[in-house]
């Protein structure tokens, strides 16, 4: 089965090459979507075997993923992984396995499948739980990590996403789109690092409130369109 890793990136020069090279151990191709980085992210990507889409300005993660997914119609499996180094590319096989063996369509890499660990900051625990509840209500799911950027998708799933949200609300929107299309969604446990550089220009509280408002808006739109 032909596979590709999509890496949305914004000012990720510190980790991007390592993420690319390690991802290539488990997928056939890698595509980086540089969403308007102001550092050397694109220049470093060009020195690797990865493909590159470069945005002239920072449009948002939703736009980056939309443009990436528009390029992967011929792949059987698509993996998304953040470019900041918080995810471990060596865990890609864990996400791909349920698609190959169990017919899953969206495999969500969960940092909290077995609960929060001692390294999870308190503000993350509270914020994550609120966003999980809101997402699960919207999508009719019971996921433990609705905001994970480390996921795998079947070719069937790739076709169902609308990409209405331009920012980080896209993680919840994609879960709701998959559920709305009756796709098989499963979770697998992954590890995470919290000591990496964060390229987000927003603080965690502002970011979380913004995502929550987008989830509520998405729920309202879906309810109105039924």
C-alpha positions in Angstrom: 0.0 0.0 0.0 1.4 3.4 -1.0 1.8 5.8 1.9 2.8 9.4 2.5 3.4 11.6 5.5 2.1 15.2 5.5 3.9 17.6 7.8 2.4 21.1 8.3 5.2 23.4 9.4 5.5 26.9 10.7 9.0 28.0 11.7 10.2 24.5 12.5 13.8 24.7 11.4 15.0 23.1 14.6 13.3 19.7 14.1 11.9 19.5 10.5 14.9 17.6 8.9 14.9 15.0 11.7 11.1 14.5 11.4 11.4 14.1 7.6 14.2 11.6 7.7 12.7 9.5 10.4 9.3 9.5 8.7 10.9 8.2 5.4 11.7 4.9 7.3 7.9 4.1 7.4 6.3 5.8 4.4 7.0 6.0 0.7 6.8 9.8 0.4 6.9 12.9 2.6 5.2 16.2 1.8 5.9 19.3 3.9 3.5 22.3 3.8 5.5 25.3 4.9 2.8 27.7 6.1 4.6 31.0 5.7 7.7 30.2 7.9 10.0 33.2 8.5 13.0 31.0 9.3 14.9 28.4 7.2 12.3 25.7 7.2 11.8 25.6 3.5 15.5 25.8 2.7 16.2 22.8 4.9 13.3 20.8 3.4 14.6 21.5 -0.1 17.8 19.7 0.9 15.9 16.5 1.7 13.9 14.1 -0.5 10.6 15.5 0.8 8.2 17.4 -1.5 7.4 20.9 -0.5 4.4 23.3 -0.7 5.3 26.8 0.4 2.7 29.4 1.4 3.8 33.0 1.0 2.2 33.9 4.4 0.9 32.1 7.5 -2.6 31.0 6.5 -3.2 28.5 9.3 -3.0 24.8 10.0 -6.4 24.1 8.4 -5.3 25.6 5.1 -1.9 23.8 5.3 -3.7 20.4 5.7 -6.2 21.3 3.0 -3.5 22.0 0.5 -1.6 18.8 1.5 -4.7 16.6 1.3 -5.4 18.0 -2.2 -2.1 16.4 -3.3 -2.5 12.9 -1.9 -5.5 11.4 -3.9 -3.4 8.5 -5.2 -2.2 7.2 -1.8 -3.7 4.4 0.2 -2.6 5.7 3.6 -1.9 9.3 4.6 -0.2 10.1 7.9 -0.2 13.6 9.5 2.5 14.5 11.9 3.5 17.9 13.4 6.9 19.3 12.4 8.0 20.6 15.8 9.3 17.3 17.2 6.6 16.6 19.8 5.6 13.4 18.0 7.8 10.4 17.5 7.9 9.3 13.8 9.0 5.8 15.0 5.4 5.4 16.1 4.0 5.8 12.6 3.6 2.0 12.2 1.3 2.0 15.3 -1.1 4.3 13.4 -0.9 2.5 10.1 -1.5 -1.0 11.5 -5.3 -0.6 12.2 -5.8 0.6 8.6 -4.0 -2.4 7.1 -5.2 -5.1 9.5 -8.6 -3.9 10.8 -10.0 -1.6 8.0 -9.9 1.6 10.1 -10.4 4.9 8.2 -9.1 7.4 10.8 -6.5 6.4 13.4 -6.1 9.0 16.1 -2.8 9.0 18.0 -3.8 9.7 21.6 -1.5 11.1 24.2 -4.1 10.4 26.8 -5.5 7.0 26.0 -4.4 5.7 29.4 -5.1 9.0 31.2 -2.9 12.0 31.8 0.7 11.4 32.9 2.6 13.4 35.5 4.4 15.4 32.8 1.2 16.9 31.5 0.9 20.5 32.6 -2.3 21.2 34.6 -3.6 23.8 32.2 -3.3 21.2 29.4 -5.3 18.7 31.3 -8.2 21.0 31.9 -8.2 22.5 28.4 -7.9 19.2 26.8 -10.8 17.7 28.6 -13.0 20.7 27.7 -12.1 20.4 24.0 -12.5 16.6 24.1 -16.1 16.9 25.5 -17.0 19.5 22.9 -15.6 17.6 20.0 -17.2 14.3 21.1 -20.6 16.0 21.5 -20.3 17.4 18.0 -19.0 14.2 16.4 -20.8 11.6 18.5 -17.5 10.0 19.4 -15.6 9.1 22.6 -12.1 10.1 21.8 -9.5 10.8 24.5 -7.3 13.2 22.4 -9.4 15.2 20.0 -6.6 17.7 19.3 -3.9 15.3 18.2 -2.1 16.2 15.0 -0.6 12.7 14.8 -3.1 10.6 12.7 -3.4 8.1 9.9 -6.1 8.1 7.2 -7.3 5.6 4.7 -7.9 6.7 1.1 -11.6 6.6 1.8 -11.2 9.1 4.6 -9.1 11.5 2.5 -12.1 12.2 0.3 -14.6 13.2 3.1 -12.9 16.3 4.6 -14.3 19.8 3.9 -11.6 21.9 5.5 -13.8 24.8 6.5 -11.7 25.8 9.5 -8.4 27.6 8.6 -6.8 27.2 12.0 -6.3 24.6 14.8 -10.0 23.9 15.0 -9.4 21.6 12.0 -8.5 18.7 14.2 -12.0 18.6 15.7 -13.6 19.3 12.4 -11.9 16.3 10.7 -13.1 14.0 13.4 -16.7 15.3 12.9 -16.5 14.9 9.1 -15.2 11.3 9.4 -18.0 10.5 11.9 -20.6 12.2 9.7 -19.5 9.9 6.8 -19.8 6.8 9.0 -16.1 6.0 8.8 -14.3 3.7 11.3 -12.4 5.8 13.8 -10.0 4.2 16.3 -7.4 5.4 18.8 -3.9 4.2 19.5 -1.6 5.3 22.3 1.3 7.6 21.4 4.0 9.4 23.3 4.6 13.1 23.3 7.3 15.7 24.2 6.4 19.0 25.9 9.9 20.4 25.9 10.0 21.3 22.2 9.8 24.8 20.8 6.2 25.9 20.1 5.8 28.0 16.9 2.3 29.1 17.9 2.0 32.8 18.3 -0.9 32.4 20.8 -0.7 31.5 24.4 -2.2 28.1 25.5 -5.4 29.7 27.1 -6.1 32.0 24.1 -5.5 29.1 21.7 -7.8 26.8 23.7 -10.6 29.3 23.9 -10.3 30.0 20.1 -10.5 26.3 19.3 -13.5 25.8 21.6 -15.4 28.6 19.9 -14.7 27.1 16.5 -16.0 23.7 17.7 -19.2 25.3 19.0 -19.6 27.1 15.6 -19.0 23.9 13.7 -21.7 22.1 15.8 -24.2 24.8 15.1 -23.5 24.6 11.4 -23.9 20.9 11.3 -27.1 21.1 13.3 -28.6 23.7 11.0 -27.7 21.7 7.9 -29.4 18.5 9.0 
